[in-house]
Amino acid sequence: MAFQLIPVNGLRVEGRSDAPDVGEFSGPVIAMGVQDSDPIAAAAPESEAAHTREGLDGRGTTYFLVCDESKPQPVWVAKHDVESHSFN
């Protein structure tokens, strides 16, 4: 699966991830990543594949690289884990 990386400026996000190394997060986004999915799976009915239809071309999964000051390094979080956002 291809992974496209896009630099981001001026976006801040907050939320919570079930990933044990992430948990609650808050901070500026420094990059956005879109992971492509299988076109066959992405063509499934909306009820079966709603979570895979969010990439720039209608397929894939979106992630944000967040610089949370409480973490030792930036963390990748899935779009669905973001609870709020703001623009600087």
N, C-alpha and C positions, 0 to 999 in steps of 0.2 A: 504494500500500500504506500502510495506517495504521501509525503508530508510537506505542505507548503508553509513557509515561515514568513510573516509579515511584521516589520517593525511598527510599534504603536507609540504615540505620544499623546499625553493629555487625558488619558482614560484611567479612572480609579474604580476598583471593584471591591466588594465585600461579600462574604458568604461562608459556606461550610461544606467541606468535603468529607466523605466517609473514609477516604484514604488515611491510614494511620500516620503518615509523615506530613499530612497537610492539616486536617482538622479545620478550625476556624481560620480565616484569612482576611486580610485587609491591606490594600496598598495599590501603588501605581502598576499599570500593565506596561511591560516593556516590549512584548511581542504577542502576536496572535498566531496560532498554528491551526491549519485545517488539514485533517487527515482524510484522504479520499477513502470511500468505501467501494465495495464491489458493485458495479452498475446493475447486476442482476438483482442483488439484495435491495438496492436502492429503488428498484422499480416495483417492489412489493406494494400492496395496497397501503394507504395511509395508516390504517388501524394497526398494521403489523410492523411498519418501519418508520413511524413518526420521528423517533429519536435520531434516525440516520439522514434526515432530509434538511440539514441545516448548513451545509457547506456552500461556498460561493456559487457552485454550479448545481445546487440542489441535492448533492450527495455529500456524505462525510460527517465528521464530527469536529466541532470547534473547541479549541483550548486557549487559555490565556496564561502567559508567563507573568506571575505576580511577584513583585518585590515587597514582601511583608517584612517589616523591621524586626518582628519577633521570631523570625525563622533564620537559620544560619545561611541559607541560600535561597534564590528565587524558586518558586514552586509552580508547577503546571497544574491548572485547575480546569475542569470541564465547564463548558458554557452553562449546563444545567445546574451547576453548583453555585453560580453567581446569584445572590439574592438582591443586590442593589449595585448601581453604578452611578458615576458622575463624571462630567467632563471639566477639565481645568481650562 
